[in-house]
Amino acid sequence: MISKMKQKTKKVFLGTKILSLVIEKVTKKKERKQAKTGMANETKKNPFGLTLGGQCGDKLTAIFQRFSKFLALFICMVLLCNGSHYLVKPYSQPRITTDMFMGLFIGNLWFLHEFLDKSLKTFRFIIDFGMMCYMFVLGIEMNPYVLFKKPSQDAIVAYAGIFFPLIIACSIIPFLDYSADNKIEFGLALCTALSSTASPVLTRLITSLKIGKSDIGRLVIGAGMHSDFICTLILSIGYIAMPFPSYNLKGFEEENRHKRSIEMGCALLIQTVFTANVSPIFMKWVNNENPEGRPMKASHLILSIAFMALVCGWAPAYGYSPILSAFMTGICLPREGRVSKWVISKINYMLTTIFCPIFFLWMGFEANFREFKVGQLAPWARLLLVFVIAVVGKVVGVIISGAILGFHWPESVAIGLLLITKGHYQIYMAVAAKQCGATTTTSIGMVIAILFTVLHAPSVVARIIKRARKRVPIHRMALQLLDPSDELNILLCVHGLQNVPAAINFMEISRGAVKPGIMVYVTEMIELTDQIAATLKQVEGADTMTVNDKEVLEMREQITASVQSYAQENSDGITVRRMLALSTFSSMPQDLCTLAEDFMIALIILPFHKSQRGDGTLDSGNSGFRYVNRKVMRNAPCSVGIFVDRGLGTIEKISRSYVSLNVAVIFIGGKDDREALAYTGRVARHPGVKLTVIRFLVDSSSDYTSRIAGYRVNNSEQEEEMRRDDECFAHFYERHVAAGHLSYMEKHLANSAETYTTLRSFDGQYALIIVGRGGGVNSILTMGMNDWQQCPELGPIGDVLSGPAFLAKTSVLIIQQHNLKGELDGLDDDFSVM
């Protein structure tokens, strides 16, 4: 009995234990399920999937949401800035104009103010870092050694443009209510800002408005860089003597002010001396270890960046502005070398793509128009006064310096108006002025005034180009337009004795009839070297110089003897004068154009920059003379011809009693070919020349021609050119071909390949081939030939005929008609208005 009870008790105990185990298992399973559910919910709340506490997850979610809003706002700002700039591009407004407009518009939207206010610390950190990079690159691009050199023209203009607005501003601003406190410090900073010029903005402005290659464009860019350098240097040094608080630097107590200024000055001096002495050695080592053409080593790149950051990072330790410290560091670093170029390119890319949209958004938020007292007269008066001081002071200073340098006063006014251009650093100073004691209306007014300093630039440049067009010589000549009863004036240039025989033969075939005849100015083109310059002496009582260099004198005597001997033997219908173009390659084109203007030249003949070797091939040539040829062709006031001598100079004498020279002229179409045809009319009168006119016509029956017949964009322009070609050739045909003075043939071609083949067939048939450079509407017969030509100044046909594929006994004359008055339109035009 007892045993049975024990067995039952044992079974109950086992059943209870099993039940408890089951209940425990179910309970644990339920707890695990709940734990998993809770984790999933937490994951939904935490977008990064981190198992954090509730408070931390909420904070992370808020940060993520704020970042998303900031990213969306940044993208919106980028799109609006790019879109608005595209819309105003036809009006030539610089990019900073549309960026400022968009920044002021978006930054003042009421529904964004709360978000931007919460993100203000982030904004200020990004802006300060970006401005440090901006000033660092600005410093690298500056040349501090200009302070120790004799002032150039652009330096004199810059100094005058700084001095006068600085004096006017210092006389007025400290006595007006621009700042609640720190009046003297703020006044000096504002005066310096009004006298400065934003050289990066001005350089991009001048380049985009297409006057960067003109004399006034180069002067404005140089003066802008000088002005920016001097004003920023003054501000950097002045900050030591009179530091004032800003939102990123703590102010100085009055009793410690002088002590801290001395410490700051000593520390900055040590930093500058260290950077100026150590950085060239370090950068030279890095550049030598990473030559051009090889990828830079990452370790060296990191070391270079660390070195720059270390030098710039000293400033906060002794209370100096890190932004100005970055500028002072930049001017001490070498501008040359791979590291400097890499840093400039990368920082400029970062500033353009990332920093600028954020910067102008921050500017718009800080320039809160709701705090600008629109209904009061005082804010508008302050705004107008700031703008007037900048404009009047700069223009007056430039006019005075321009009068000293001999500039015309309209150009001086234009330079002054361009030099008032302000940019990113001036905007930064205007906004930061609120933290330095300036009133809110003053800060906003300064931002608006800066906007006005760039709005007028396109109209000023338009006036410059308009005046340049008016100053273009009015007697621009063309052989086509020359009166047959007028004497033909030719400026025949030579490099030396080797060009004289060909020049004499050219005069012979160009002389035409006895009346009216030709006047030839034989001119030597001699590069002014230091050796020759040392022999120059001024003629007493005259504003001219004489050359006493022995080699030059001997060469000139031999050329004069040869030319005079020819002129005496052939005095009928030809007059020869001697000239000299002695100057550097950079100024020689202007000298030749001046001679052409002074003597009413109708045709300038320039020797090709390559000379013929003994085996008949052409050498590599002189790049300096090639530069001169291209500049003269671009700016000459008359028609220009480039003569490629490949045997014409070896002919001792061209007879006038029998035919001794075969000459051909190729006519395809365009103004240059018409000009070549006009010159050929004179050659046709020479009895010793057998002249052949070859006209290339488009084979309209060709399948290739019919397929590409519609490639032209302006059919009316094409039809007008074809009409002029037909009229010109019909007149020439009636006057010369029909009269039996020369022979004529036509070549019907379909494309440029057939043109090339036809040109090859002329190899060895003619001693001289005359062609046009190729002005006017592109022809199907030369389409594509420009892609592989070696000398673009010769045009497609001239480049082929003077190439190595042709025999060495065929000379080529390439003629270009003058550029019509009014075609001056920047960028590619090296014009002069000063």
Order of alpha helices (4+ residues) and beta strands (2+ residues): alpha-alpha-alpha-alpha-alpha-alpha-alpha-alpha-alpha-alpha-alpha-alpha-alpha-alpha-alpha-alpha-alpha-alpha-alpha-beta-alpha-beta-alpha-beta-beta-alpha-beta-alpha-beta-alpha-beta-beta-alpha-beta-alpha-alpha-beta-alpha-beta-alpha-beta
